[in-house]
Each structure stands twice: as C-alpha cells, then as structure tokens.
Amino acid sequence: MTAQNNQALAAPLAGGRYLNSGTGQGLQFVDIGHQEYIALVDPKTAFWSLVKKDRMAETITDGNFISAYREKAAQFADEMNMLMFGLKPSAVYFNPTERCNLDCTYCYIPADMRKNGKHMTEEELFSALEKLKSYFKTVVPEGRLPQVIFHGAEVMLVRDAMFKGIGKYREDFRFGVQTNATLLDDADIEFLKRMDVSIGLSLDGHTPEIADKTRADWAGRGIFDKVNEAIDKLRGYSGFNVISTVTTENMEHLSQMVDFLHEREVSSCMLNMLRCTLPGSRALKPDDLTVAGHFIAALERTHELYKKTGRKLVVVNFANILISILAPTARRLLCDISPCGGGRGFFALAPNGDLFPCSEFIGLPKFNGGNLFKGEIGDILTSEPFKMVTERNAEDFEPCRSCAIRPFCGSPCPAEAHEMNGGMDKTGAFCEFYEEQVRYALRLIADGKENDFLWDGWDRDTETTFDAIRF
C-alpha cells in the first residue's frame, strides 16, 4: 500500500539489525477491523503500511522491505521532527471579549467571565493587532499571511471595533470569525463576505429540540432558528463552516445533522467531541465506544450523500486524522499531534492582553504566559506556562508511549488532561474514541476510499516518499 509522506518521530538509533530488537526499527501489527488487511505501524516513526493478513509473516521477514524502510527513516525523522519541534506560530485565536450572550452548558469559559467580563476597546484591539503584525513578520515566511481568528465568547458583542480592525489590517492578516450567529445581521454578513473573512457558526443539532438543549441564552431561550437563518444566508459562501459540539444530548442524531448540513450546501463542518476541561461539561461526556459508533455512522452518511449527489461534506476533524496518516506534514489542525499546536502553531489572546497556549486554557491562570501589552510575544512563548504545553509529549508517559497509533492521535487535549485527569502526563477524555477513529481511517485507506472524505486537491503539494506496494 502507498504511504505518503510518512515521517519519523526521532532519528533511528544504532543497534538492532532486525525488527523489534535492540534499538532498531520496531513494527507493531494493529487490528483495524478489516476483513482482508491489518496495519503495520512503527509508532516511533509514524511509518505505516497495510498488509494482507495472510502475508503478515512474509512481510516482516522481507529483507527488501526492511532495508528500503531503513533508507528512508532519516528523512522521515527530519520532517516529523520539524513538525513536532520546529514550528513557529502563524495564527492567533484572538478573544476580543470575555462576555457572551449565551450560557451554553459545556462552555470552557467560566460563567462569571461570560456575564461580567471585559470587552476590548477599539484602541486596545488596534494596539494588539499592531503588535501581532510586528511579531508575525519575524516568524512567518514572506509571501504568507498569518491568521487571526476572532474567537472565544461572542465576538459580535464588539462588532464595531472588530470590523474596523478587519478593515484596517486586511492586507496584513487572513481573518476568521467564530460566532454563535445570534447577533449576525445582513449587513454583517455582507461585510464579512466582502472582506473575504472565514465564518464559523456553532450549531449542535438539526432541530430546535436537540440544538437548544445545550445552547441557549441566559434566560434559557434556544437559538436554533436564528442560526438556521444565518446558515441559509451563507449558502454558497466558500469560507463558511459549521461546528457541532458532540455530547450525550446530540450524539444519536449526528447522521441527521449531516443530512441537515448537506441539504443546505455546507461544504465543511466539524463534529467535535466536547472538551471536558471544566467540571460543568463532564456531565455531558458520552461513552467513547458509543459515540464512536454514532460518529462513524455520520461519516458513512457523508459518503452516501457524496455518491448520490456529487457534493462533499467534509468533516474537518476526521479529515485531519486521515491526513495525519497519509501525509503528516500536510495536516491542517494541530490538536492530533504531540506536542499539540498550542503555543507552537498558534496561541490565544485574552481581552486583557494575556496570552495562553490555546483558548482552552483561558480561565486557568496557571497557563498565563504573560501580557501582550506589557511584554514581548517571543519571550512569552518561551515562558514556563507555555513550556508545560509545548513540552508535553506522548512519548513520555503511559499508556501513550506504548500505543502504536500515538503519531495519529497525539493524546489530546493537554488542557483537558491536566484539569480532568490530573496532569500533563495523562491522557485526555476520549482515548478509545480516537482509537476507533484511527482504525476507521485505516479501513478507508485499505478500501481506497480516503479521498472521498477529503477536500478535492488536498494532496496537490504532497510527495510519495515510500511506496510499500513494491515489496
């Protein structure tokens, strides 16, 4: 089978001429639930191959196969090492306000902050963008624009300052806006489209009865109708996506949610497992294997709709898992790698100027690295609070260090692991869910279906560096 851009986590060590001996290459078989194929994975290198079950012994004793892999291992090592440790931030999750007009049951931002928190002034927002512009010029290659995603509580509460910032700095950043859509009007949508801003809306269900269970305002009023109206107005806009947070309240309806979004010509969505960072969200945590079944059924439904209509609905968080296997350095999200992207590929800015490795840490003072208005961004990114995240590595703790699929999972999320399970050397909340997701991805690859779940042209700039089918 073809393994594109498969990388190594560390350069091969001396010693061990044969598989699984000394400090040489170690390959493990992984049952992927496929009738014909089993996966062969080196978890230290992220190398994988799909092997016919009746050729398992023949494959691992094939000298040509092993020799060819050894020749490529150093290249794999360099590329994965760069992905894990050589990145510089190229994006910021910019939280211009702590306040929100909703009281979603699973929100990671403490309720008092959402009720009484700080808005950025226009002067502060412009000052922050100016400092970010100066910093990114030092780390982002010429010809590329860094990304600013207005994010967090409800950004439309500071619409005037935010829109002025987008207008003034549109040549310096690629902008995105994540909103609950309840405050969006026609003029807002027109402005964001004209400025070519990516727009993410949040909706947890295909009916008010489901969506409004977890997303409502402070008076308990649901918001489904308003979000549905915004989705219809954004129909056909290429920079538009929908995020659904998966909980016990909606997991049984994910396939219907896929139907709902596909009917409205949404081209990409995220079906994200809820984060269990704060205690309030944990009551809504689904069982791993149960939710995996519903999640995979929803993915299958996207495939059925694609074959029927020719239109894809890409589930971005799953597509990222597929790409992490097929071509690790081409992945678009950095949650499913260890260390994760927090503090490395991106960081988060709070309304008072404090910087955190990721928005998930806002509200956790221990992870405050410093203040944008009082210090230098480069210094903050190397502070101890940031190092707690950027130096977390699944290679260093059990059960991850013994797990064959760790290169494709990354043991997310560090905020969740720290708050829910007691430390950075712990797993997050959905270990078995990720296992099932990776197994399903490998089954799709075995059946040659992987491209049906990915963006058209996703591999335009990738290169095949090792093709095991020749052996």
N, C-alpha and C positions, 0 to 999 in steps of 0.2 A: 504494500500500500504506500501511497505517497505521503510523506511527512514534510510539510512546507515550513521552512524557517524554524525548525525545532532547535531549541537552544540548550545550553548547559548552565547550571547554577554555579559551578566552580570548575576551574581547570582540572583536568584529570591528574590524579596523584600517581607517583611512581609506585610500582609493585602491583602484583595481581595480574597475571597474564591471561587468566581465564575469567569467565563470568562469575560474579558473586564470591570472589575470593580475594584476599589481600585488600588493597585499596584501589583496585581497578574498577572497571565498569560493573555495575550491579543492575540487572534487569529483573523485573518482577511481572508475573502474569496477573492481570486484573480481569475478573469476570465482569463483562459488560452487559450480560443478559441477552446476548445474540446467539442465534441458533448455530451459526457457522464460524464466527470469529471470536477470538479473545484478544485482549490488548496486552502488549508487551511494553513496559514502561521502565525507564531509568529515572527515578524521582530526583536524582541528584543533577540531572542534565536536562530534564523536560523532554528528552527524546522519547518517542513512542513509535510503535508500529502495530498494525493489526495483523494477526496471524491466524491462519486456519487451524481449528482445534486439532485436526488430525495431523498437523505438521509442527506441533509445539516442540517436540524433542529435536526434530530435524533443524528447526530454526536456531535454537540456542546452541547447537553444536556446529553450526555452519561457519567455518573459519573465514570465508569471504565476507559474510555479513558482519561479523565482529570486527574484522580488520578494516572494512570500509567505514564502520562507525567510528573506530578509533581515530581514523584520519581526519574526521570532521569534528571531533569532540572539542578541540581547542577553539575552533571558530564558533561553535555553539556557546562555549564558555564566555568568550569575549562579548558576544551580542547580548546574552542574558545578563551578564554582569553589568553591562551598561544600562539595561532596562531596570535592574534592581537597585543599582547604586550610583549611576552616573547621570540621572535625570536632574534637570533644573526646572523649577516651576514655570509653567507657561499659562496658568489660569488662576483665577481667584474667585471664590464664592463670596460675593460682596453683599453683606447684610445691612441695608441702609436703615432698618428699623427693627426694634425688638418686638413691636406690637403686632397683633393680628386681630382681625375682626371675627375669627373663628376660634372655636375651642375643640379642636379635633382630639379624640380620646387618646391617641398614641403619640402626640407631638413630643419631640425631644427637647423643645424649648420650655423651660419652667413656666407655669401659669402666671406667676406674678410678673415675669418679664413680658409676657404677651399682653397682659392687661395694662400695665403701668410703665412699661419700658421706654427707652429713649428712641426718638427719631433723630436721624442725622439732619443737620441744617444743610441748606444749599451750599454754604461756604465750606462746611466740613466735607461734603460729598465731592466737591470740586478739588479740594486740597488732597483728599485721598486718591482720587484718580490721577492727579498730577504726580504724586509720589510713586504710585504704582507704575505709571508710564516711565518714569526715570529708572525704576528698578528693572523692569522687564527689558529695557533697552540693553541692559548689561548681561542678560542671560538668554534671551530669545534670539535665534538667528535672524539676520537681516532678511527681509522679504516675507517674514511670517508675522502675523499679528497675535499678540496674547489675547486671551479670552477673559472677559468679565461677565460673570453670571450673577445678576441681581436675584437674590435668593433669601431664604430664611423664614421669617414670619410672613407678613403680607406686604410685599414691596409696593403695591399700588396705593398704600396709605401715604407714601411720599412720592407720588407720581410726578408732581411738578418738578421737584429737584432732580429726580431720576431722569426724566425725559430731557431736561436741559443738559444734563451730563452726557447722555447718549448723543444728543445733537452736537455738542461741542467737541467730543472726543471720538466721533465715529471713524475718523481716519487713523486712530491710534489703537483701537481695540475691536475685536469681534464681540458683540454684546448678545447676551441672552437674558431672558426674564422668566422666572418660575413664579407662577401666581395661582391663587385659588379661583380666579376668574370672576369672583362675585362683584368686583368693582370695575371690571372692564366695560367700557362703552365703545360705540362705533368709532369715535374719534381716536380713542386709544389704539384700537386695532389697526386703524388706517396709518397712524404714526409709526407703530412698530413694524408694520409691513414695509412702509416707505424707507425706514432706516435699516431694513434687512436684519432685524433682530430675531433670533430664535425664540420661540414661545413655548413654554411647557405649562400645561394645565394639569390640575390634580382632580381625579375622579375615581372613586372606589367601587362603583357598581353601575350596572346597566339600567337600574330602576331606582326611583327615589327610596323605596323601602329598604334597599340594600345600601346605596351610597350614603344616605343620610344617617345611618346608624353610627358611623364613625366620624363623619364630617358635618358639623352644624355650627351655627353661630352661638354666642354666649347665652342667648335666650332659648337655645335648643331647636331653632328653626333650621330645616335642611336647606341644602344649596344645589341639589341636583338640577333643577330647572334652569337656574342661571348658568351653570357650567355647560349644560347641554346646548343652550342657546349660543354660547361662545364657540363651542365646537362647530356648530353649523356655520357660523360666520367665518371661521378659519378654514373651512373646507377648501382644499386645493392649495393651501399655502405650504410650500415645501419645508419651511423652517418651523414646523409645528409638530408637537408630540404630546402624548397624554401619559401621565404617571398614575398608576394604581398601586396603592399600598395593600399588600395581601395580608389578611388577618383571618381569624376564625369566622368573622362575620360575612366574608365575601368569597372565601376560597372555593366553595362549592359552585360558584357562579362564574368562574374565570372563563370558561368556554363561551358563555353567553356574553360576557364582556368583550371577548374577541369579536363575536358577531356584531355587537353594537358599534364598536370602533371601525371595523371593516366596512360596514354599511355606510358610515359617514366619511369614508375615504381617508381615514387616518393612516398614514404610511408607516409610522413607528410609534411604539409605546414601550413602557417599562412596567413589568409586573413584579414589583419589588417586595421581597419579604420585609415585614415591618422590622424596624430596629428596636431592640429591647434594652436600649441604653438606660432609660428611666423606668422606675418601677411601674408607673401607670400603664405602660404599653404591654407589660408582660402578661397581663390577664387576657390579652387578645392573641397571644402567640399560638399558632397552630402546631400540631404534631408534625414532625419532619416528614415521615413517610406518607401521611395522609395528604399533606399539602403538596408533596412531590407528585402524587398521583393526579391531583387536580391541575397542577401546573403543566405537567407533560400532556395531559388531555387538551389543555388550551393551546399548547404548541402544535399538537396534531391538528387542531381545528384551523389554525392559521394556514397549515399546509393544504388542508382540504379546500379552503376558500381560495388559495392561490391557484390550485389546479383547476378549480371551477371557473374563476374569473380572470386569471392572469395578473391580478393585483396582489402584491405582497403587503402583509402587515408584519413588520419586523419587530420582534420582542427584543429590545436592545440589550437588556441584561443577559438574556440567554445567548444572543448572537455574540456577545463578548466572550462567553465561555467557549463557544465554538472556535472563535478566532484565537483564543489563548492556547488552544490545542494545535490548530492549523498553522498559525503564524504568530507566535507570542509577541513579537515587537510591533505588530500591526493592531493590537488591541486598542479599543477606544476608551475604555474605562479602566481605572487602576485600583478598583476595590478588590478584584480577584487575583491579587498577587501579593507576595510577602517579601519585603515590606510593602504596604499598600501605598497608594499615591498621596496620602495625607502628608503635607509638609515637603513632599518631593516633586510631584507633578502639579500640585495645586496647594492652596491654603485658603483659610477663611478669615474674613474681616468682619468683626462685630461693629455695631453702630457707634460705639465709643472709641473705636480705633484699635481695640485689642485684636491680636492675631492668634489664631488657633490652627492646628494642623488640618482640621476639617470642621465643617459646620456641626457635625455630630458632637463635637467637644464643647461647643458654646453652651455655657451654663455650668461647665465643670472647671472651676478656677485653677485647678492643678495643671491644666494643659494650656494655660495662657502664657504665650511666649514673650509677650511684650506689646508695646503700643506703637502703632504706625506713626502717630503724630509726635512721639517722643524719642523714638529710636530708629535705627537703620534696619530695613527689611532683611538684609543679608545676615545681620547679627541675630535677629530674632529667629530666623530659620535654623540657626545652629544652637539655639538655646536648649537647656535641659528638657523643658516641657515638650519641645519638638522632637528631641532625640528619643524620648520614650516611645514615640510613634515610628519615627524613621529608622530606628534600630531594632524594632520588633521583627523577628524573622522566624518563620515557621520551622526552619531547620534546627532551632534551638530548644524546642520543647515538645513533649509528648502530648497527644498521640501524633501530632503533625509530622514530626521528624521521621516517623516510621511509616507514614502514609504515602502510597505510590502516586496518588493524584494531587499531592500538595502543590506542584507547579501550576495546576489549572484551577486551584481553589483559593489558595492564599490565606486560609483561615480567617476570613473576615468576621466581624469588623473589630478593630482594636478598641474603639470606644465601648462597644457592646461587651467585648471580652473583659475589659477592665471593670466595668460597672456591674455587669451581671454575674460574671464568673470569678472575679477577684484578682485579676492581674493581666499584664501583657503576655504572660507565658501561658495563657489559657486560650481555649477555642472560643468562638463566638456562639451564637444561638442556634445555628442551623447546619451543623456538621453533616448529618445524614441527608439533609435536603441537597446540599452541594454534591455529595457523593452520587446521588441519583441523577442529578443534573449532568454531571460529567459522564456517567455511564450512558445516558441517553444520547449525549452529543457524540460519543464514540460509536454508538449504534447507527446514528445517521451517517457518519462518515463511512462506516462499513458498507452501508447500503447505497452510497453515492448520492445522498440527498442533501448534503450540508449546504450547498449553495441556495437551495430553496428557502433557507431560513436566514439568509444574509443579504445585505444590500447588494444590488447589482454593481459589479465592478469593484467589490471590496478588495480583491486581490490584484488590482491593476499594477501596483508597485511592489508586489512581493516576488520573491525568487525561491525556487526549489533548490535546497542545498543538499538534500539527501533523499534518494528515492529507493526505498527498500524493496520495491517490486522487482528490481533487477536481480535480487538474490533469492 
